[in-house]
Amino acid sequence: MVVLMGVALISLVGLPWIVSRYVNYVYVITGSSYIKYYFMAVLYFSGILSLVVLYELRRIFISCALNDPFVVRNVTSLKRIGYASLAIGGVFVTKAVFFLTFLTLIIIFVFALAALFCFVLADVFEEAVNHKQENDLTI
């Protein structure tokens, strides 16, 4: 997980050069700099949110490694992952309005599905936390 977070940080640092080379290669005819800034905004926003997702997943894995998965903190982490996934999907919906590609549609679908999955899983974990607390109170 830490390796993925490191790769994401390195990618975010190198994003201006990556996007600049991509825009110069693909959009040679238009030559508009607004395309470069738009792509950078979309990718920075989704990259920062992906770091949030990785951080929250790391917190969940740590609690599972400690044999205590049914805690309120994991419910909160799952909800944060769901909201971050919805935001990433929303950003790519705006990208689909301006630059529609098949991969953009796939990303929208995957992150919408991930958000729904995280919200359902958060509700299941919340119910498990409630049952665990009731069980801990009984003698």
C-alpha positions, 0 to 999 in steps of 0.5 A: 500500500505504501508503495502505491502511495509512493508511486501516486506521489511521484506521478503527481509530481511529474504530472506537468511534464507528462501532461505537457508531452501528451498534449503536445503529441495528441493535440498538435493541431489545436495547440491550445494550452487550455487543454493542458490545464484542464487535463492537469486539473482533472488528473491532480484532483483525481490523483489527490483523491486516489491518495485519500482512498489509498490512505483509508484502505491502509487504515482498514488493512491495519485494523484487520491485521490487528484482528479488529475489523468491526470498528467505527473507524472502518465504517468512516473510512469506507464512507470516505472511500465512497465519497472520494470514488463518487467525486472521481467519477463526477470529475470524469463525467465532466471530462466525458462532456468535453473529451469523450473516450471509451476509457473515460466511460469505463472509469466513470462506471468503475468508480460509480460501482466502487462508490456504491460498493463502499456505501453498502459495505459501510452499512454492513460494517456499521451493523456488525459494529452494533452487533459487536457492541451489544455482544460485548455488553452481554455477560 
